[in-house]
Amino acid sequence: MASLLEHPRPRPRRRRRPMAGTCPCPVAMPCDCSFRALLRARIRAVRAALPGGALPARARAALHPTDGRTGDGRATDGRPADGRPRSDALMRNGHVLAASSIVAAGLGGFFWLLATRYYAVETVGRSYAALSAAMFLSTLGSLNLGDALVRFVPAAGRHTRSLVLRCYVISIGFSAAVAVGFLLLIPLVAPDLLFLRGPVLAVAFVAATAGYSVFVLQDGALTGTRRTGWVLGENAVFAVTKTVLLAACAVLAVSSGIMLAWAAAMLISIGLANVVLFRRAVPDHQAAGPADAEPPQRVLRWAGADYLGNLFSFASYSVVPLMVLAQLGPEGSAYYSLAFVIAETLFVATFSMGHSLVVEGARDPQRLAEYARRMLRHTGLLLAGAVLVIVAGARLILGVFGPAYAEHGTTVLRLMALCALPVAVINVVIQMARVRRALPWMIGVRVASSAMVISLVAVLLPRYGLTGVGLAWLIAEYVLAAGLLLVLRGWLRAADRADTGRTTTGRTDLEPTSTKPTNTKPADTELTDTELTEGGEPA
């Protein structure tokens, strides 16, 4: 006993569990790693999902030890070639696109605020009308090809460069033609803009209209290649540069400084964005895509349907202010316009986030239902918080612009803000229809929304004034969203049934069913009506 006490038997060494910063186990949970290792692994995974949260190569290898790649650039575990889960890219890129739209709106308002300080009212009015005309004509002439790039670039593979360039050429040509037609018709449609028919200004106006179409298309191409950070960056560059140039033109007493600053900033932004697009984004995207990708089919057919739907949305945004002006005069129009601009920021941010759903759904159609659920849940939570802030602080927000705006616009602003919640549902349905190429739904949803809004405004405006306008928007959006929830539920169930069928047969999108050539279609080719609706939903 004494010897045992003096020379104790050596205790067997306990096998240490992994204490590295990431859990290296390639096996499913539960594993044998310590709680500390798992906790630190979870923290690293969260960091990797955040913007700018890139991990070192060693940590990425530990997080994803099997780093094989399939022929289409995806990892063997279903992740994209950049090593990040695509569901994380869905939210990350959606947030960046929403931020880009908010930044553009905020800095754009600041530009016009400075313009009113530096220039006379008449100059500001003419410049605003001319630039608005250029942007409107560019929207008409671009044929909605910017959204088409968001939809078709993700699966274009080696055809990405040619697709983008073709869209550029078509959009520039049509936008320039529309601008020339407008200049010829100025004496009839806009006599106050006759100064644009001078030789120099006429050429500048046509060039600005065509250039703005490229400005819009480059956002779509960058979004499709998942370079959303550059979308935010080039919009910020455009907003800051035109503000700086405006101040310089004011100091130099340049009479057309507003239009000159806007056009010069747009050219700088276009040059910067397209250098990034064609030197980095497009080559990387083509290299990561499948080598045997087929060229996108029927892009113009898809763009035409989406273009028609956008025209109906634009109609409701344009016709209602004219109805308010005719019924309530300039003052009523001012109160409504300010409330609509504030609420519209929520709408634009929501649809900007929806572009991320289109990109990820086009890249991986089998996970479209999963992405749609996440987008609906996430945007709903974000909008609920924003709506709560606007509803609670509507009077204070409008009070910044004057007591009259707070007195007459508070109710309509609150009602318009509440419309953002059903817009989340409408957004997901439209974006899913874009991915599935359900052309009737792409048009019909926006036709129904525009028709209901305009009809209800015509009925409620004469009786209830601005409150009636807010109620018209509220009723139309909630009724439409309630019906679309049933459609969305059917689409998601059909996708779930399809996933269940693939699981029970042991097939995945990474496992070929045979070594023999099959007659399967690429993800980006035109589908039949039955395949398009995934289980018999009406297309």
N, C-alpha and C positions, 0 to 999 in steps of 0.2 A: 504493500500500500504506500509505504514511504517512497519507494522508487517511482511509483506512479505519480505521486505528488511532486517529487523533485523533477521528474522528466515526463511531463504530460504527453500523452499520445497526440501526435499532430492531427489536428482536425482536417478533414477533407476540404479542399478549397471549393467554395461555392461557385458554381458557374455563373459568371456575370451576364446579365441581360444587356442587350444593346442599349447604349446610352447616347447614341449619336443624335444629331439634330433632326434626323428624319428616320422614320421606321423603314428599314430596308427589306422587310419581309415580303416576298412575292406571293404569299399565301393569303387567302381571305381571312377576315376576322371570324372568331377570336384567334389571335396569334400569341406567341410567347414573349412579346416585347413588354418592357416595363411600362407602367403608367406614365412615367416621366417622358420616356421616348415617344409614346403615342401622343402625349399632349404637345410636345415640341413639334412633332410631325404635323399635327393639326394646325398649329400656329403658322408653320411655314407654308402649308397649303393655302391658308387664308391670305397670307402675304402675296403669294404667287398669283392669286385671283384679283388682287387690287391693281389699279392702273399704276404702272411704274414699279410693280413689285416683282421684277424679274429676279430669279434665283441664280446662284452660280451653277456652273455645269455639273459640279460634283453633287450638289444638293438636288438638281433636277434628275440626275441619274439615280440617286437614292430614292426619290419619290416615284420614279417610273423606271424600275430596273430592267424591264423588258422593253427595249427601245427599237424594236423592229418596225418596219414600215411596210405598208402594202403598196400595191402598184399605183394607187391614186393619191399617195402622199399621206395617208392616215397611219397612225400608230396601230400596232396589233391589238391594243386595248380599246380602239375606237376613237382615240384622241386625234385632233388634227396634227399636221406636221410640226407646228410650233410647240407641241408638247403640253398645251394647256387644254383643259376640258372645254369642249365647245359650249356647254351650257354657261360657263363663266364668260366666254366671249360674247354670248348673247346679251347679258346684262351690262358687261363692261362697255361694249360698243354702243349699246342703247343709251347708256348714261352720257357718253361722250357726244352722241348726236343730239340728244336733248339739250345738253349744255351749249352746244354750238348754236342751236336755234335761239336759245335764250340770250346768249352773248350777242349774236347778230342783231336781235331786236333791241336790246338795251343800248348797245353802242350806236346803232342806227338812229335811235331817238336822240341820243346825245349829239350826233352830227347835225341834225336839223335844229336842235336847240341852239347850237353855236351859230348856225346859219342865220337864225333870226336875230342874233346879236350883232353880226357883222354886216348884214345886207338889208336893204330896204324890203318892205313887205311885198312890193310888186315883183322884185327880182326873185325873192324866195318862192312866190307863187308860181311864176313862169318856170323856174328851174324844177320845182317839184312836179309840175304838170308834165314837163318834157321827160324827166327821168321816169316818172310813173308810166308814161306812154311807152318808153323804150322797154321797160321791164314787162309790161303787159303784152306788147307785140312779140317780145322774145318768148314769153310763155306760150303764146299761140304758135309761133314758128318752130319751137323746139320739139313739138309733137310728143311731149312727155317722154322723150328718150332718156332723160336723166333717171327716172324711175325704172325704165327698161334696163339700164345698165346695172342698177341695184339688183334686179331680178336675174339677169342672164350672165353677168360677169362671174359670179361665184363658181359656176359650173362650166365656164367657157374654156378653161385650160389653155392650151397653146393658141387658141383663137382669140384670146383676150385683146391683144393689141389691134388686130384688124377690126374687131367688133367696136372698140372705142373710137377708132379713127373713122369708121363708116358713120357712126352716130354723129361725130363732130361735123363731118362734111354735110350730111343731110340737114342737121340743125342749123348750121351756119347759112346754108343756101336758102332754106325756107324762111328763116328769121330775116335775112337781108331782103328777100322778096316782099315779105309782109311790111317791112319798114318803108320800102320804096312805094308800095301801094298806099300806105298811110300818108306819106308826104304829098302824093298826088291828090289825095282827098282832103287835105287839111282845110282848104277854104270852106268845105261843106261840114266837116265833122268837128273841127277844132280851130276856128278862126284866130283865137288868141295865140296860137302857136305858129303863126305865119313866119315868124323870124327864123324858124328851122329850115325854111326853104332857100336860105342863102347858100351859095356854093360850098363854103367851108363847113358850115353847120350841118348841111344836108348830108355830106359825106361822113362827118363825125357821128351824126345820129344813126345812120345805117350801120356804121362800124360798131357803135356802142350797143346797138340792138343785137347784132350778130355775136359780139363779144360776150354779152351777158348770157346768151344761150350756152356758150362754152363754160362760163363760170358756173352755171347750174349743172351741166353735164359732168364736169370734173368732180363735183361732189358725189355724184352717183357712182362714178368709176372708182374713186377712192373708197367709198363705202363698200362697194362690191368686192374690193381686194382687201377689206378689213383694215384699211389705214384710216380709221375714223379720227385718230388724233390729228392727222393732217387736215381733215375737214374743219375741225375746230380751229386749228392753227391758221389756215388760209382765210377763214372768215374773220378771225381776229386781226390778221394782218390787213385785210381789206378795210375793216372798220377804223383801225387806228391810223392807217396811212391816209385815208381820205380826210380824217379829222385834222391831221397835221398839215396836209396840203391845203385844206380850207383856210386854216389860220395863215399860212404863207401867202395865199392868194389875197386874203383880206389886207394883209400888211402891204402888199404890192399894189393894192387897189385894182385888181383884175375884175372887170365887170362880170364876166362869166365864170367866176371862180368856183361856184358851187358845182356846175356841170364838169368843169375841168378837173377839179379835185376828185370827183366821183369816178370819172373815166380813167384818169391816170392811176388811181389806186386799184381799179379793177384790172388794168393791164398788168400791174406789178403782181397782183395776187394770182392772175392766170399764169404768168410766166413761172412763178415759184412753184405753184401746185403741179403744173405739167412737167416740170423738171423732175420733181419727186415721183410723179405718176409713171412716166415712161422710162426713167432711169433706175428706179428701185421697185416701186409697187408692182407694175405690170411684169417685169422680168421675174421677180420672186414668185408672183402668183402663177405664172406659166410654168416655172420650174417645179413648183409644188403640185401642180395638177397632173392628172393622168395623161400619159403621152398619146393615148389613142382617143382622146375626147373628140366627140363629133361637134361640128359648128352649131351654134344655137339656131333653132328652126323657128320661123314665123315670128320673128321679133317685132316686125312692124304691125302685124295683126294684133299681137298682145298690146303694143304701145297704143294702137288706135283705140282699142276698147278702154284702156285706162285713161287715155286722153279725153275720151267722151265723158267718162265718169267725172273726171276733174272739172270739166266745163260746167257740169250741173252743180258741183260744190261751189265753184266760183260764182255761179248765178245767184245762189242764196246769199253769199257774202256781199254781192253787189246790188241786188235788187232790194233787199230789205232796207239799207240806208236810204235809197231813193224813195221808198214808201214812207219812211219816217220823215224825210225832208218835206215831202208833199203834204203830209198830214199835220205835222207839228212845227214846221218851219226850221230855220237855221239853228235856233237855240236847242230845240229838241234833238235835232240831228247831231249837234255837238255833244250833248249829254250821252246819247246812245253810242256815238262813235268811240268816245273815250272808254266807256264801259266794255264795249266789244273788243277794243284793242287789248285791254288788260286780260279779259277772259280768253281771247284768241291765243295768247301766249301759251296757255295750258293746252289748247287743242294742237297747236303746232308742235310743241314739245312731245306730246303723246304720239303723233304720227311720225315724228322724227325717230323716236325710239322704235316704232314699228318697223322701220327699215332694217334694223338689226334682225328682226324675226324673219324677214324676207331673205336676207343674206344667209343666215344659218340654216333656214329651211330649204333653200335651194342647194346648199352644200350637202345636206344630209336629210333628204325627204323623209326617211324612215323615222326621224325623231321630231317631225313637225308638230305632232300633237303635244309632245312633252314641252317643246319650246313655247307653244301657244299658251299652255296652262301657266307656265312660269311668267310669261310676258303679261298675261291678264292679271295674275295675282300681284305681280310686282308693280305694274303701273297703277293698279287700283289702290294699293297702299300709298304710293307716292302722291297720287292725285287727291286722295282723301285728306292727307295732311295739308296740301296746298289749298284745297277748297275750304277747309276749315279756317285757315288763316285769312283768306280773302273774305269769306262770309262774315267773320268776326270783325275784321278791320276795314270793311268796305268804306265806311264813312270817313275814317282817318285817311285811307289811301286817296280817295277823291278830294278830300279837303286840301291836299297839297296843291291841287289845281284851282282851288277857289271854293268859297262856301256854296255858290250856286250849283257846282257839280256835285258836291256832297248832298245837297238838299234834293236834287232831282234825279241823280243817277245811282244812288245807293241801292235801291230796290232792284233795278234792272241789272246792276253789276252782280248782286248776290244770286239772282236767278240764272244769269249767264254762267257764273262760276259753277253752279250746281250741275250745269250741263256737261261739265268735264267728266263726271263719273260714268255716264252711259257712253261717252265718246271712247272710253277705254275698251268697251265691248265692241263697238263699231270698228275701231281701229284693228283689233285682232281678227275680226271676220274679213275685213278688206285685205289685210296682209296675207291671211291664209288663202284667200281666193287668188291673190296674185301668185303665190307660190304654186298652187294647184292649177293655175291657168283656167279657172272657172270664170270665163269672160262675162257671162250674163250676171253673175253676182258682183263682179267688179263694177259693172255699170249700174245694175238695179239698186244696189244699196244707196248709192249717192243720188240717184234719181228720186227714190222714195224720200230721202231726207230733205232734199231741196223742195220737192212738191209739198210735203207736209208743213215745212217751215213757212214757205211763202203763203200757203192757203190759210194757215192759222193766224199769221200776222195780218192778213187782209180782214179776217173776222174780228180779231181781238184788239187791234190797234185803234180803230175809231172809238171803241167803247172804253178801253182801259188805259190808253196812252202808252207810255214807255213800259209800264208794268205789263200791259198786254203783250208787248213785243217779247219781254223776258219769259212770260208764260208760254208763248208760242214756241220759242226755242226749247223750253223745258219739256213741254208735253211731247213735241215731235221727237226729241232725242230719246226720251225714256220709253215711249211707245215703240220706236224702232229698235232700241236695244233689247227690249223684252222679247220681241219677235225673233231677233237675231240670236238670242241666247239659246233658243230651241234649235236653230240651224247649227250653231256652234257645238252644241251638245251632241247632235247627230254626227257631225264631222269627227269629233274626238272619239266617239264610240266606234265609228267605222275604222278609224286608225288603230284603236286598241284591239279590235277584232283581227285586223290584219297582222298586228304584231304578235298576237296570241297564235295565229295560224303559222307564222314563221317559226315561233318558238317550239310548237308541238311537232313540227316536221323536222326540227333540228337544223333549220337553215338560218343563216344570218347574212347581212350584207357583205360580210368579209369571207364567206365560205362558198365557193362555187359548187353548184350541184353536180357538175360533170366536167370531165376533161375535154369533152367534145364541144365544138363551137355551138353556141345557142343563139336563138333569134331574139335576144333580149334587147330592149331599147336603152340607150343611155338616159341618165336622169333628166337630161335637159331637152329631150325630143318631145314632139307633140304626142299627147296621150289620147286614147279613145275616150268617149264620154263615160263609159263604165269605169275605166281605170281612173279617170279624172275625179270622179265623185266618190271613189273609195267605198263602195257598198251601196250604191243606188240612190244617194242623195241627189236631188235635182241640180243640174248644172246651170 
